[in-house]
Each structure stands twice: as structure tokens, then as C-alpha cells.
Amino acid sequence: MTLIGRTRARGIETLSLDSPANRNALSAALVGELADALTDCAKDTDVRAIVLTHTGNTFCAGADLRDPPAPDALVRLLRQIVELRKPVLARVTGHVRAGGLGLLAACDIAAASTQSTFAFTEVRIGVAPAVISLPLLPRTDPRALARYYLTGEPFEAPEAARIGLLTATGDDVDAVLEPILDGLRRAAPQGLAETKALLTAKVLETFDRDAADLTALSARLFASPQAREGMTAFLERRDPTWVL
């Protein structure tokens, strides 16, 4: 069973996270398939840009707690999106949680419908948004991140746009993306590649400096007793023991 749907229209390759049974959670298998699809797109000269979207009512629920990817595999995926010599756009019509927000931040352009909601839920299961901070910290308002990282509270699409997590939002996300995709189709491949390199240089500096430390932090936290309690409570649909 494939976990990544693929379609193409006028040079735009659409990759759909297609695991709605677990709300498109980042399993080891899904991360691997998405990386392979991005590699194919990078090599295909007929692909001008990539749209990353989803089936079901959730873009991505974060790490699959039953089959999580290795932290370094997630780092490689996020870096692959940032380094790809073609624009990658996120198209969201549902909810985004935890690691899914790392995918949004890695994309060059992100658009969501006004019905979408977002939350950094890591603190609520005893871990931290470690690896996904690599693209998030350079691109998102630090004061807003302090609030949403620390509380895990949900926020809506207009707020996500205000803090830099989204490029744009609207009732019809396809109408929002239409002029953007038209602009990309009119742009020369060389121009897009070199312009993207200019825009992502600072993000890649963060990967070079911090990836090893944040990968180690993620692994340590997920192996901790508090994380085991948090993940067990989540799967059992109860409050963890520390809730006051």
C-alpha cells in the first residue's frame, strides 16, 4: 500500500500524504516514501514545483507513536525539502500537529484554508519540538513560538500566517495558491533554483550547526520515563499523571 499519492498538472507535481487512518502521522514508512518521491521530483526536469498536501481532515498529526521515524531520518527529510532545487509548497485543508508543523516550515510556501488548526503538542507528551525547530526557528516569530511551544495550545490559520508559519490563508486554499502556481510556471527553472538557494541559506546554516544536537535531544526525550507516560496516556486517551 502506497502512503504517498502522486499527480501532475502543467509541471506541478502534487504529493499527497495518504495515510488517513492514522491522520497522516509521520511513520518510518511514510517518511521513507515521501523522501523517495521528492528524490524522483528533483531528478525530473518536467517538474517545475512540488505541492505537498494530504487526504483526510488532517495534514499531519506529527510522529506516529506506534512506528516513529528515527530522528535522523526526519532531519534528512526536512533538509531534503529545504535543499531541493525546486520550490516546495504546502497545501493544507485540515489540522496540523507537532511534527507536521516541521513539514510546513521546511516548505518554501505554505497555504492553508481558514478551517485549519495548528498546535505544537510535544510538551503535552513529555518531549520537545526539537528536530522540527531546524526550519521553524529561522522562519517563525520567536515570541509566538515561545507561547505555542510551551503551552501546546491550538491556534488558527490567520494566527499561523501572522507568525510566519503560513504564507497565506483563505476560505478556498486552491484559489489562494492559483496565482502562486501561475507565477512558478512562468519562472525559469534556473531562476527558481538559484533564488531558492538565496532564501534557504540561513535555514541550512541552522541545520549545519544544530542538527546533531537536536537529533540527540529528541532521541533522549523519547526514551525518557515522562515521554513513555505521555505517549501511553495519549494512546489510552487519558490525561498523563502530571496534569494538574
Buried (B, 14 or more C-beta within 10 A) or exposed (E): EEBBBBEEEEBBBBBBBBBEEBBBBBBBBBBBBBBEBBEEBBEEEEBBBBBBBBBBEBBBBBBBBEBBBEBBBBBBBBBBBBBBEBBBBBBBBBBBBBBBBBBBBBBBBBBBBBBBBBBBBBBBBBBBBBBBBBBBBBBBEEEBBEEBBEBBEBBBBEBBBEBBBBBBBBEEBEEBBEEBBEEBEEBEBEEBBEBBEEEBEEBBEBBEEBBEEBBEBBBBBBEEEBBEBBBBBBEEEEEBEEEE
